[in-house]
Every structure is written in C-alpha cells, then in structure tokens.
C-alpha cells in the first residue's frame, strides 16, 4: 500500500517492518562476528514476523531469493552500514560530545551496546508504539542501557524538537545525530525540514551521520520487482517501492555544506574497501554503488 501523509505503522507493518528487516540483517552481521549487537536477534524474534524468523532459523535460503545474494554478503553490507553510524557516536564521544540523538530509532540498541562515556545522554525518537515495544522487550531481557536513555515517543512528522527539549535535550551543547535508513521514507520537503531542525538544534561541534541515495528508482525497477516477487513466495509481502517517496529531493551533502557543516562522504564501494571488504557489483547490493555514507561536523 502506498504511503499517505498521516499513515501509521508498528514494527510488523509498513515502514516499521523495514526496521525489523534491518535488525535481522544486523543479526547476520553479529553472527559473523562483524559487529557486536546481541540484542538484534531477541528483538527481531519478539516482533515475530514469520519471514524474518524463518530466515534466522535457516529455513529460507537467501540465494533462492537472489542467486547472487548470500548470508555473507548480507552480513558484510550491514557491517559497513552499522560501523559507519557506530563510528559517528564513538568519535563524537572521544571528542567530548555527551549528547546523542537517534532519529527513527526503530530496533536500534546503541544505547545498550556502545561504550558510552559517563555523563552521556542518548535520546531515541520514534513513534510511541515502536518506542514502547522496544523498551518493554529489552526490559524483559534484563538489558541495561550504558548511557542515560531518554525516549521521545513522537512521529517525526510532528513537532519533535519541542518534545526533545521537553525530555531534557540541551541545544547549547554539541550533539551527535544519526538519521540512519530514514531519508527515502520522507517526502522531499520533510527531508529538508528534518535537516533544518537538526541544524537549528546543533551547537558548533555537533555531528550528524546519514546516507545519500541520488537515485531511488532502484527500489521499483525490474530487478527490484523480481526480488519482491520471489520474497512473496515466503510471505514477505510488502513492496519496498510503495514505502518510499520517489520525488526528486535535495542533495543532503550540499544541503549541509550550505548550512556550515564540514561534510565527508564515501560511496559504497569505497566504504566496503575501508572495511576490508570487496564490493559485490552484481546482485542486490550492487544496486547501491552510487549511494554514499555521509558524516558531517558543524563549524
């Protein structure tokens, strides 16, 4: 079902299910020893989406979905992504930043698994049902956050800066922000507003990490549709092309540079090389050769 302005979801439907999909890939990367995220698997299993549970149990062979895909490739791709966003936080912390914001937090467990310095506050922003589910599930697991964790249960289409401030956010202090896997699910004008708000709330020395995808047509082209059709055979029934906004949007790299941020960007093949991996030009991951991992520091 195509997106609407006021649509909603949980972690088993619509955009929320993509957060579960990403967490399932983090499970694979964790199992391969490429990242450390022991919370991804129990969170995915708690959501209970049949396709992902069966995939983790080895009942679905990813190579049956795409012969050029494999557990190893999925794990490496997610390791590259996860390390990029982890590094944003750990580098910021090493430079004395003690305030972090995870936008559209989904099943992100960084508040629990990264080595946060004493005095760090991590704000997680997402829809109320998503926040409640993750908080409850991690509490039932006995997980303890390694920083002061403050949840901000609000849709990013609402006035979330006020909600953030009401939960103790201090705009006078530098902040580390992540907008991971988020931008394609926002209308173009909402993407601009997101970064306008980040800029307004960021003191000098603040950092942000995100991705830049110059062409989203890959999510609805013939190759993508073929993979979607194969996934449906296993009950994976949402259409990625229906979940994103396809209109032309601002180049996030230029947008940040124009607002006084020093930006660095690494295209996917280079990011793979940085992590000691060979980028697979063929298959599903090859679709993302022009995507860049972006990080920036505010002057």
N, C-alpha and C positions, 0 to 999 in steps of 0.2 A: 504494500500500500504506500502510495506517495506521501511525502511529508506535507503537513499543514502548519499554519502559524502557531496554533495552540495545541499541537499533539503532545501526548504524554507517553511514558513507557516505564517498564521496570527492567530488571536485568535479564529477563527471558523474552523480551519483545522489542521490536523496532530498533532504535539506536542503542538501547540498553543491551541488547543481545550482542552488539559488536564489542562492548566492553568485556562480556563473557568470553567472546571469541579471542580477544587479545590476551586475556588471562590464561586461557587454555594454551595459547602459544608460549606464554611465559612458563607454564608447567613443563613443556617440552625443553625449553632452554635450561630450566633448573635441573631437570633430569639428566641433561647432557653435561652438567657442570659448568655451563657458560655464564650463568647468573645465579644469584642467591635469592630465591623467593620461595620459601617453604609454605607461604600462605596461599599461593595461587591455586594449588590443587584443591585444598578443602573448600575454598570459596567457590570454585567452578562446580564442584560436586554438590555444594549446598544449593546453588541456583537450580541444578537438576535438569538442564536442557539435555535431552536424550542424545543428540548428535555429539556434543562435546564429551559427555560422559563415556559414550561408547568409543569415541576416538582415543580418549585417555586410557581406556581399558584394552586397547589394541584390537577392537572389534571392527574398526574401519581403517582401511589401508589408504593413506593419503595418496599413494601413487595410483590408486584406482580412480581417484578424482582427477588427477593430472599426472600423467606418467613422468613428467619432469619435476615433480614435487616429491618431497620426502620429509621424514621427521628431522633429519639432519639439516636440511635446507630451512625448514620452518624454525628450528631452534636457533640457527645462526642469524636468520633475519630478525628474530625477536631479540636476540642478544645485542645486535648492533643498535636496535632502537632503544632497548632498556638501558644500555650503558650510556647512551647519549644523554638521556634525561637524568639518570643517576648522577652523572658527572656534573651536570648543571648544579645540582644541590650540594654535592661534596666539595666542588671547587668554591662555591659561594661560602659554604661553611668554613673552609680553610682560610678564606679572606675576611672572616668575622661577621658574615651575614647570619642573623639569628631569627629570621622570619621567612617562612616559606609558604607558598600558596599553590595548591594543586587544583587546577580548574577542571571541571568534569571528571572528578576523581574516580568514578566507577569502582572497580575492584583493585585499585592501586593500593598497595600495602607499604609504601615507602615510609610512612610514619612509624611502622613497626620493624622494618628490616634494615634501614640505613643507619650508620653510626653517627647520629646527631650529637653535636656538642651540647653540653649542659646549657640551659637557658634558651634553647631553640623552641619556637612555636611553629607547628605545622597546621595550616588551615586547609581543610578539604571542602571543596564546593561542589555540590551536585544536587540532583532532585531529592526531595525528602525521602521517598521510598527507597532509593538507592543507598542513601546515607544510613537509613535505619537498618536495612538488611545487612550491610557490611559490618556496621558497628555491633549488631547483635551476634552475627556469626563469629566474628573474631573474639568477642567476649566469651561465647560458649566454648571456643577453643582454648581459652585461657591466655590469649595473646596480650602482651603488654607493649604499649607504644613506647618508643625510645626517645620521644620528644613530648612536649605538651601538645596534645592533639585537640584541635577545636574544629568541630564540624559546622558547616554553614549550609543548611538544608534549603536550597533555593534554586530555581531554574535560572540558567544564565541569560534567559530572555527577559528576566525581571531585573529590578534594580539591586543587583547583587553587591555593588560596592558598599551600600549602606548596611546591608546585612553583615558584610565582612567587618566593617568598622564596629558595628554593634556587638560583635564577638571578640573585640579586643585588638583588631588589626591597627597598626600604627603606621600611617603613611609617611611619617617623618623619618622612619628607619628604612634602610635598604632591604629589599625583598628579593627572594628567588622565586620566580614564577615558572610553571610549566603549563603549556596548552598542548597536551600530547594526544594525537589522533583525534583532534577536535574540529579543525577548521573546515573540513569538507562537509561537516554536518550543520554548518551555519550558513544562512543566506549571506551574500557578499556584504551587504550593509551591516549585518550583525558582526561579521568578522572585523570590519573597520571599527565598530563601536567597542568591541572587545579590547582591541589594542589601544584605542583612545583611553579607555578606562584604566588599563594597565599602566599606560604612560602617566596618566594623572595621579595614580596612586603610588608611583615609584620614585623614591628618593634617588639622588645620584649614587651610583654603585650597585643599583639593583640589576638583576639579571633575568633573562627570560629564555626559554627554550621551546621550540615548536618545530613544525615541518613546513616545507613549501612544496606544493604539488602544482606545477604550472599548467597541467592539462588533466582534467578529471574524466575525460572521455574514456579512459581505460576501464572505468568501472561499469560501462554499459556497452562496450564494443563486443564484437563477435566472440573473441576469446573469453572474455569475462562471462558472457551469457552461456557459453558451453560449460564452463566450470560450474556456474549456478545450476544449470540443468542436471549435471551429474550429482551435485550436492543434494538436490531434491530427492534423489533416489534413496538417500539416507535420512530423510526427514528434516534436512537443513533448508527451511522453506522461506527465508526472507531474501529479497532481491537487493543486493548492495546498491544497484543503480537507483532504486527507489528511495534510498535513505539519505542520499547526499543532494546538495544543491549544485546544479550544473552551470549556473550563470557565471560569466566572467567576473573575476574578483581581483582585488588589489594584490600586487606582489608584496608579500609580507616583508621581504628583505628590504625593498625600497621604502616601504611604509615606515619601518622602524628607523632606518637611516635618516629619513627626512625629519624625524622627531628627536634626533640627538642620541641615538643608540649606535654603538660600535658593533657591527654585525659580522659574524663569520658563518659560512655555510659550506657544507660538504655534501656533494652529490653522492647518491647511494653507492656507486662503485668505489668511490674514494673512501667512504665511511667503512665499507667492507675491508678495504686494504688496511685502513687504520687499525682495524680489529684483528688483523691477521688472517682474514678470510678471502676466498676468491669469489667475486660476484658472479652469480649464475645469470648469464644474459638470456638464457632460454627459460620458458615456463613462466609461472605466475609472478615470481619475484622480479623477473626481467622487465615486467610492465613498469616498474618503478625506477628505472635507470635515471630518469630526469628529476626525480624527487630529491630534495635537499633536506638534510638535518640542519636546523638553524639555531644558533645561540647568539645572544646579544647582551651587552653591558651598557647601562645608561651613563652617559657622561655627566 
